[in-house]
Amino acid sequence: MPPFVLSMWGRLSGVGRWLGPSLMQHLHRPNRRTLWGLLAAGPVLLLLYTLLLIPFTPAISDIRKAKTEQPAQVLSRDGKLLAEYKWAHRQWVPLKGIAPAVVDALIATEDHRFYQHWGMDGRRLVGAALATFSGDRQGGSTITQQLARNLFPEEIGRAPTLTRKLKEAITAFKIELLYSKEEILETYLNTVPFLYNAYGIEMAARTYFDTSADKLTVLQSATLIGMLKGTSYYNPVLNPERAQNRRNTVLAQMVKRDKLKPAQFEALKKRPLRIEFERQAEPQGPAPHFSQQLRKWLIAWADRNGYNLYTDGLVIHTTIDSRLQAVANQAVARQGRQLQAVADAAWSQRNGWQPRNPLVETLVRESTEFRAAVAKGQTPDEAAKALLADVAFLRTLRQTKVRVQAGFLALEPETGQIRAWVGSRDFAQDAFDHVQQARRQPGSTFKPFVYGAAFEQGLNPTDTLIDQAVEIKLPGGEVWRPSDGGPPSGQAMSLRTALAQSKNTITAQLMQQVGPERVVELARVMGVRDSKLDPVPALALGTSPVTLKEMVAAYGTIANTGRYVEPLWVTRIENRRGELLQEFASARPQKAMPVQAAQDLRNALRGVIDQGTGRAIRTRYGIQADVAGKTGTTQDNADGWFILLHPQLVAGAWAGFNDSRITLRSDHWGQGARSALPMVGEFFQQALRSKQIDAQVRFVDTPRSRWWQDFKERLRDWLQDWWASRPVPEKIETPPTRPAVPVPAPVLPTAPEITESTAVSGRSGALPIETSPVPAWPDPPPIQEEPPLQPLEMQELTPSPALPASGESSF
């Protein structure tokens, strides 16, 4: 032991020896002064400890904010409410909007001297302490103390300690100083939790009795107030007998406090509960997936700038157009229902969904029920056999797995502003976002990057290649032989026609000429910036999974004559008084490819609409505007894609299943031209009819042979590169009370790898809009979409039929 420690220990020991006899002498023969000193020491120490805890309790300003908290509001560009970000799912109602029986039951049961104390009831506290010491534990908290605990759970805590009770009492005293008894009752009844994501008396009334707070009867009021002693223990849904006994206890307390007549009590206590339970879905607004993705970015923004997203009343103005969002919702819902009918027929118990199907057995062995059975002691074979024989289980599994999903995104190419975002068919059933989160193989929608790289290197759309069998040798001696639906014609085919007809053989030859590395580089600068792209020959046919957001942004680069603009979703943020906190402008365009190459690519994509795989845009939807686009279909029709370009709007859709091993099992419906195209087609049809976009606007082509145009292009590119290298601070406006910290313009967060999502309650709703009946699909000659890859002597380029491709969902 160090010398200085030994020295200190000796000194303390000396003091102890000097005090010890004196103290023991006073305790052995205490006089009156000693007794009074000992009795006063406890309260004095408790008072000192209480004073020390005051700085660690919620401040007066925090209590005022808790009473007046306002959730953030998310508005569309045309001023419609898209979402509100709240701490909890509740609807605030004034005290006069609550049935009097609720207040009578609350005061009679929880705090009958509520109007006589200042936050703490000394008599009740002493009685509770004596009962606890005798073995019958009771709570002595007043309504105000419970409110303090509900408003500030983190600051006060839940542990049964003296520190927590003192913090609770201090905060209750502050609340009593600030607010009247009526305000305390109103706040308490609007913030108390009632299970099932129901906060406040209004949500509780709707959840358990399908009524409103002002219409609650005496029995219903007693039932809900009875739950406050222990919401789980007295849950009327799971524990009706306990809940009924507790309800009668509350009624007895109301009789005791002269809030109910004895005769009424005798009649009421014999009645059953009569619960009408229904979970209250939290409204998600017309763009729920967009709102959930935006929430993540806003939380980080609020933290950096010293705001609370849930209480400070922020107003976020977004780029979403509510009218276009409504059209997108309807288009996705309509096509989703049609595809679901096809999927149900293809996977009925008479067809594909049979116990002897190897895929069905695999899905059974991957289920939670299978794992639970094995955990209980069954062998894997026994568990699988039992589940495969369970008709009800197989039906539920089929409904879960064989559910068609979709994603849709539309943005303005010149500014990057997002106009519509649909992440799935129904947010309530699938909260997983198929725009920003899901990565799927893009199929032939990836081919424009190959053709764009070729045009960039000097090839023209009129240049030709021979439609012939292709063999590409790969490392390790493997050979890749891409093919189309039929045998090669052996004829020369222009690049424009090859792209319009989505010829795999021509695209593979073109990939050899430009090189996979250049294609990857071009895809990156055009907008595919987050997903991993493997520089292999098969990438030409879209084997690397990407997000729909990336693909639509990249096609926006084509529409914007080769200039990429980062997608934007927020234009400005204001405080509750309408003062500007921060304004966001579109990012500066970044040159991704020469103007002439972009024009050649866009003009070639016009052929897809006029005479190729996307001609249903003209024939079925009657769209005669200047548009271009591309379809895409992956192996076994697991993914269907379609993206359409217009000078004012670019929109894309994806259709498929969360598990890529599940497909529509139909070469007709599985193609992107029939699974994804109808969503985009209906969207553009309605947008043009409602004048949201102008049918007369056309893409402007720069003449190829004018030296002045070439010079201006080079000069513009040089100026953009020079200007981009200069650090330019963003213009920030701040309110006089709280400074805003400069942050870069908001862009969509990097998409994470696809993961299984947790279900969130809510329902995507579409705003009403007048629509005309969609004409029936005509019967033109079958569209030969790009066929799936047919690799020979090479297994790693093709996803295994039992496992999804890398980066895809495996729900």
PyMOL commands that set and color helices and strands:
alter all, ss='L'
color gray80, all
select helices_A, chain A and resi 3-28+32-56+60-67+95-97+100-110+122-133+143-151+153-156+162-178+181-191+200-209+213-215+218-227+240-256+262-268+288-305+322-346+358-365+368-375+380-388+391-401+443-456+495-500+504-514+516-526+537-541+548-559+595-610+616-619+635-637+672-675+677-689+707-724
alter helices_A, ss='H'
color red, helices_A
select strands_A, chain A and resi 72-75+81-85+315-318+405-411+418-422+464-466+472-473+479-480+492-494+563-564+570-574+580-583+590-591+628-633+639-646+649-656
alter strands_A, ss='S'
color yellow, strands_A
deselect
rebuild
show_as cartoon
